[in-house]
Amino acid sequence: MERPTINPALGLELTPERTLKKEVVSVSVVIPAHNEAETIGEVVEEVREGLDSLGLPLDVLVSASGCTDATAEIAASAGARVVEAPTGKGAAVSAGLAATDGEIVCLIDGDIRYYGDPPLVPLLVEPILNGIADAVVSDLYWRPLYPQLWLYGFFAPLAGSLFPELLPKVGSTPWSGQRAAKRHLWPKSLPKGFTMDLALLLHWNEHALRMRPVLADDWVNPQRPKPDLMRQEHDLLVDEAIRRGRIPADAAERLAGWFETAHELMAQYDPGQDDPQAFEARVLESSLAALRPHLAT
C-alpha cells in the first residue's frame, strides 16, 4: 500500500527574511501577594529594575490579597501601586487585571526570590515584545520535589492524555506563577483560589496562537503544601476535557478512581530510601499504566 505524501511545509509560506515583528507596547506587572512582608519589597525592586532595563514605564501593581501584615505598606514604599483584594490568588490576579491597562500583563509571585540575570520580567516579556510568543510560562531550573511529583504522577499523565498539545507549551514547571501574556488572552473571570494557574493555562491553550515555556534560572520561595489543590485541578482538567469533547461525560467517575491511585503512588515516596529522579520515572510509568484503563471506552 502506497502512503500519501505529507507536505513538509504544512501550509506555511516559507520566506527568506524575518516575518515576525517587534512591538513597542505597554507592560503592566501584577504581583499577587498574601502576607508577603518578608519578600515583597525585594520583589517590587527587582520588577522595577526589569522594566527599567526594557526602557518601559514602571507600571508595577501589588494586589494585596487579604493581607494582615505590612505587605501593602512595604510594597508602596518600594514604589508599587497597591490595590486591596479578597483572599485567594485568583481573586488577587483579577483585581490586578482590573486595576491595570498594559497591553501585556506579567505575573510575578510576591514571595519569589529569583537569582538569575536578567530578572524575571524581561525574561518573560521579551519573547512577546519580539513577536515570538503571545503567552509564556516560566520553566524554572530548581524545582522542589512536591511539584515534581505533581508533574510526573498527576499532571503529565492526565493533561498529556486529555490535552497532549498542552505539554510542550508549558515546559517542566506548568505550576509556576511567573508568566505573561497579551491582555486579550486574560479571561474575564478566573477561579478565586490557586486553581487559577491551571485555569489560565487551559484558557491560553485554547486561545493563544503561540504559548511557550521560557527557561529560567535558580530561585526559591516558601513551600506551602496545598493538600486539596491537586484534586481541584483534577476536576478542572476533567471538566474542561468534557466541555471540549475530548472525553465523554461518564468518564469523570472512572477518572476519579484513577486520581486516588495516582495520589497513593505519589505518597509512597520515602526521602530516606528513594532517589528522587528514579522515583519520578517510576511514578510516571505507574500512573500512566493505571490511567489507560480509565480512559478506555
C-alpha positions in Angstrom: 0.0 0.0 0.0 1.4 3.4 -1.0 1.1 6.1 1.6 0.1 9.6 0.6 2.8 12.2 0.6 2.8 14.6 3.5 3.7 18.2 2.6 6.6 19.2 4.9 5.7 22.9 4.7 2.3 22.2 6.5 0.7 25.1 4.7 3.3 27.7 5.8 4.7 30.1 3.2 8.5 29.9 3.6 10.3 33.2 3.2 13.9 34.2 3.1 13.5 37.0 5.7 12.2 37.6 9.2 8.4 37.9 9.2 7.9 38.4 12.9 7.6 42.0 14.1 8.8 43.5 17.3 6.3 45.5 19.2 6.6 48.6 21.4 3.7 48.3 23.8 2.9 49.0 27.4 3.5 46.4 30.1 1.8 46.0 33.5 3.3 43.8 36.1 0.8 42.4 38.7 2.2 40.9 41.9 -0.5 38.9 43.8 0.6 38.8 47.5 -0.9 37.4 50.7 1.1 38.3 53.8 4.4 38.6 52.0 6.0 41.3 54.1 9.3 39.5 54.2 9.9 39.4 50.4 7.5 41.9 48.8 9.9 44.9 48.9 12.7 42.8 47.2 10.2 41.5 44.5 9.0 45.1 43.7 12.5 46.4 43.4 13.5 43.6 41.0 10.4 44.1 38.9 11.2 47.8 38.6 14.7 47.0 37.6 13.4 44.6 35.0 11.0 47.1 33.5 13.7 49.8 33.5 16.1 47.5 31.6 13.5 47.3 28.9 13.1 51.0 28.8 9.4 50.7 29.9 7.4 52.8 32.3 7.4 51.4 35.8 3.8 50.1 36.0 4.0 47.8 39.0 0.9 46.8 40.9 0.8 44.7 44.1 -2.6 43.1 44.7 -2.7 42.6 48.4 -4.9 39.6 48.9 -6.5 39.6 52.4 -3.2 40.7 54.0 -3.0 41.1 57.7 0.7 42.2 57.8 2.6 45.1 56.3 2.7 43.8 52.8 0.8 46.7 51.3 2.8 49.4 53.2 6.2 47.9 52.2 5.1 47.5 48.6 4.0 51.1 48.4 7.3 52.2 49.9 9.2 50.2 47.3 7.4 52.1 44.5 4.4 49.9 43.6 0.8 50.8 43.3 -1.3 48.8 45.7 -4.9 47.5 45.5 -6.7 45.6 48.2 -8.2 42.3 47.0 -10.1 39.4 48.7 -8.3 36.4 49.9 -7.3 34.0 47.1 -4.8 34.1 44.3 -7.3 34.2 41.5 -9.2 37.0 43.3 -5.9 38.9 43.6 -5.0 38.4 40.0 -8.5 39.5 38.8 -8.2 42.6 41.0 -4.8 43.4 39.5 -6.0 42.9 35.9 -8.9 45.3 36.6 -6.6 48.0 38.0 -4.0 47.9 35.1 -4.2 48.7 31.4 -0.9 47.4 30.0 -1.1 45.7 26.6 1.0 42.9 28.1 0.4 41.7 31.6 3.1 39.9 33.5 2.5 38.0 36.8 5.3 37.7 39.4 4.6 36.0 42.7 5.1 38.1 45.8 7.2 35.5 47.6 9.7 34.5 45.0 13.4 35.2 45.2 15.0 34.9 41.7 18.7 34.7 41.3 19.0 34.8 37.5 20.2 37.6 35.2 18.2 39.2 33.5 15.4 39.5 36.1 12.2 37.6 35.5 10.2 40.5 33.9 12.4 40.9 30.8 12.9 37.1 30.6 9.1 36.7 30.4 8.1 39.8 28.4 10.8 40.0 25.7 9.5 36.9 23.8 6.2 38.7 23.5 7.7 42.0 22.6 9.8 40.3 20.0 6.8 38.6 18.4 7.8 35.0 19.0 5.1 34.3 21.7 1.7 35.5 22.7 1.8 33.9 26.2 4.7 32.4 28.2 5.1 30.5 31.4 8.5 30.2 33.2 10.3 26.9 33.1 12.1 27.1 36.4 15.5 25.5 36.9 15.3 24.5 40.5 12.2 22.5 41.5 11.1 21.2 44.9 10.2 17.6 44.9 6.5 18.0 45.7 5.7 19.9 42.4 7.9 17.4 40.6 5.7 14.5 42.0 2.7 16.5 40.9 4.2 16.8 37.4 5.1 13.1 37.0 2.4 11.5 39.0 -0.5 13.6 38.1 -0.2 16.4 35.6 1.8 14.8 32.8 -0.2 11.6 32.7 -3.7 13.3 32.9 -3.1 16.5 31.0 -0.9 14.6 28.5 -3.7 12.2 27.8 -6.5 14.8 27.7 -4.6 17.7 26.2 -1.5 16.3 24.5 -0.9 19.6 22.7 -0.5 21.4 26.1 2.6 19.7 27.4 5.2 21.1 25.0 3.7 24.6 25.5 4.2 24.7 29.3 7.5 23.1 30.0 8.5 21.2 33.1 7.0 23.6 35.7 3.5 24.4 34.5 2.5 25.2 38.0 4.8 28.3 38.0 3.1 31.6 38.8 5.7 33.5 36.8 4.0 34.1 33.4 2.9 36.8 30.9 0.5 37.2 28.0 -1.1 39.8 25.8 -4.0 41.4 27.6 -6.7 40.0 25.3 -5.6 36.5 26.4 -6.5 37.1 30.0 -10.0 35.7 30.7 -12.7 37.9 32.2 -13.1 35.6 35.1 -10.8 33.3 37.0 -11.3 30.8 39.8 -10.8 32.7 43.1 -8.2 30.3 44.5 -5.0 28.6 43.4 -6.6 26.6 40.6 -6.4 29.9 38.6 -2.9 28.9 37.5 -4.1 25.8 35.7 -7.3 27.5 34.5 -5.1 30.2 32.9 -3.0 27.5 31.1 -6.1 25.8 29.8 -7.5 29.1 28.6 -4.3 30.0 26.8 -4.0 26.5 25.4 -7.4 27.2 23.6 -6.9 30.8 22.7 -3.2 31.7 22.4 -1.7 31.1 19.0 1.8 30.8 20.5 2.2 29.8 24.1 5.8 29.0 25.0 7.8 27.9 28.1 10.7 30.3 28.9 13.8 28.8 30.6 14.5 30.5 33.9 17.4 30.4 36.4 17.7 29.5 40.1 15.1 30.7 42.6 13.5 29.9 45.9 10.2 30.5 47.6 8.5 29.2 50.7 7.0 25.7 50.4 3.3 25.8 51.4 1.7 22.4 50.8 -1.9 22.7 49.5 -3.3 19.2 50.1 -6.7 19.8 48.4 -5.4 21.6 45.3 -4.5 18.5 43.3 -8.0 17.1 43.4 -9.4 20.5 42.5 -7.0 20.6 39.5 -8.1 17.1 38.5 -11.7 18.1 38.4 -10.8 21.2 36.4 -8.9 19.2 33.8 -11.7 16.6 33.5 -14.4 19.2 33.3 -12.5 21.1 30.6 -11.9 17.8 28.7 -15.7 17.0 28.8 -16.6 20.6 27.7 -14.3 20.3 24.7 -15.5 16.9 23.8 -12.2 15.2 24.5 -13.8 12.6 26.7 -17.5 11.6 27.4 -19.2 12.9 30.5 -19.3 9.4 32.0 -15.5 9.3 32.1 -15.5 11.6 35.1 -16.4 8.9 37.6 -13.8 6.5 36.2 -11.1 9.1 36.4 -11.9 9.9 40.0 -10.8 6.4 40.8 -7.5 6.9 38.9 -6.9 10.0 40.9 -6.9 8.1 44.2 -4.5 5.6 42.7 -2.1 8.3 41.5 -2.3 10.0 44.9 -1.3 6.7 46.6 1.6 6.2 44.2 3.0 9.7 44.9 2.6 9.2 48.7 4.9 6.2 48.5 8.0 8.4 48.2 10.4 7.9 51.0 13.1 10.6 51.1 15.4 8.3 53.2 15.2 5.5 50.6 14.2 6.7 47.2 16.4 8.5 44.6 14.1 11.4 43.5 14.8 11.1 39.8 14.4 7.3 39.8 11.1 7.7 41.8 9.8 10.3 39.4 10.4 7.9 36.4 8.7 5.0 38.3 5.7 7.1 39.4 5.2 8.4 35.8 5.1 4.9 34.4 2.9 3.5 37.1 0.5 6.5 36.9 0.2 6.2 33.1 -0.4 2.4 33.3 -3.1 3.0 35.9 -4.7 5.7 33.8 -5.1 3.9 30.5 -7.9 1.6 31.5 -9.9 4.5 32.9 -9.8 6.3 29.5 -10.7 3.2 27.5 -14.3 3.4 26.2 
